[in-house]
Amino acid sequence: MRAMTTAAPPVRPVTLDEIYAARERIRGVITRTPLIKLRHGTPAPEIWLKLDNLQPINAFKIRGAANAVAMLTPDERAKGVWTISAGNAGQGVAFAAGAYGIPCTVVTIETAPETKIQRMRDLGARIVKVPFDVAWRAMDERAVEGVEGTFIHPFDDHNFIAGNASLGLEILEDLPSVRTVIAAIGGGGLVSGIGSSIRQLAPHVKILGAEPETAAPGARSFEKGSPQVFEEFQPSFVDGAGGKSVFPRMWERMQGLVDGSIVVTLDETKRAMRMVAEKVRVIAEGAGALSVAAALSGKAEGPIVAVISGGNIDLKKFAELIGAA
């Protein structure tokens, strides 16, 4: 028997009032992360790093999760919450739910890194492992057999995106001269959030996605002008971004907010991880380094802010990847 699917509310733009309200709501939970200049020593343009890997869960997802959980009704909280995640959204929702004493379940893909799964468990989440295709379909259907409670979508959720948008406010305050902001595209909730705040306050700033060559449905969608499936998808160490397709609802959200997506190779991503470790002494996971690789490609105008969206990677794996770079 299939679980009952839940209808998603209609897509609408996130207002500045909602973004400012979200920022106040999550102020006590998130960290206002630093913006650091990357002294990269290459002919690439001026690059600044927005270090959202320094959040309490080492990923930006806490912004959206904290806002989405805070806005639940008492009835919705009483049912407990659940989400779908390869690791970072799950940690965000579990962290935020824990603050309210709400039980949390995370449906995760079987291939999710053990480090991320353990971190979700440490935050009190019950873990349900499913195959990649089941998780991907569940993001559309908003249901998984045997999992009950109030569903918090890991990216296609208005309140989640409003929380993510707080990141755009911080960038504009810290670097008013920014010309381009680059952030990884996974589901699209991060670029949509950043685009929601920046487009309304500084419409001249370009908002670009970054994707690995092995999973780049965003770039293909921008090229074709409609949401596309990426048939050649291959899993890689970039587990927090890229995907098999762009969800039509997320494509709708990106319209007028996101200007395109830069595709980078896995080698460029490893070199970016290494550069960030060497120059700034911080750890970027694969998805977190995509934006830096894209900024170094010379395909965007500076000053560029590259969003380091996360740093959740097994240290042994990290050492192996940057050693090979």
Secondary structure by P-SEA (a helix, b strand, c coil): cccbbbbbcbbbbbcaaaaaaaaaaacccccbbbbbbccccccccbbbbcccccccccccaaaaaaaaaaaccaaaaaabbbbbcccaaaaaaaaaaaaabbbbbbbccccccaaaaaaaaaabbbbbbbcaaaaaaaaaaccccccccbbbbccccaaaaaaaaaaaaaaaaacccccbbbbbbccaaaaaaaaaaaaaccccbbbbbbbcccccaaaaaaaacccccccccccccccccccccccaaaaaaacccccbbbbbcaaaaaaaaaaaaaacccccccccaaaaaaaacccccccbbbbcccccccaaaaaaaaaac
